[in-house]
Amino acid sequence: MREAMKNTATFVIAYVICMIPTYILPYFGSNSAVVGVVAASAHLINPLMLIHLAFMAGLIAIARFRGNAIDKKWLIIFPILATVFDFVPFLSWIPLVPTVMHLLAIILGVISVKESSPSQVA
């Protein structure tokens, strides 16, 4: 997986494919506090929430593999923060934070610093 995540296009496509459902599923109540309370009162688990969490876990895994591949292990923090702001009550009411976190993960995951070799230094 590390070799696949060295390719920038593979990283961006995989991240975007996993990111799109995280914007569609909330329209069906995947991160709704009301739906969560109703499901909990009936001793059920909201299946859409589990699907949403699975996609967020996929984003975290993609960022981790990409971060390891390009020596930016801290890249994983952005999808983790997006997950927190997607599911924690009151934080989920703050608009655009998950979007900003996803954009930062993509942008910083694409930018790579090229190191110059010591033989080129004059």
HELIX and SHEET records of a PDB file:
HELIX    1   1 ARG A    2  MET A    5  1                                   4    
HELIX    2   2 THR A    8  ILE A   24  1                                  17    
HELIX    3   3 LEU A   25  PHE A   28  5                                   4    
HELIX    4   4 ALA A   33  SER A   41  1                                   9    
HELIX    5   5 PRO A   47  ALA A   69  1                                  23    
HELIX    6   6 LYS A   73  ILE A   76  5                                   4    
HELIX    7   7 ILE A   77  PHE A   87  1                                  11    
HELIX    8   8 LEU A   91  TRP A   93  5                                   3    
HELIX    9   9 VAL A   97  VAL A  110  1                                  14    
HELIX   10  10 PRO A  118  GLN A  120  5                                   3    
END                                                                             
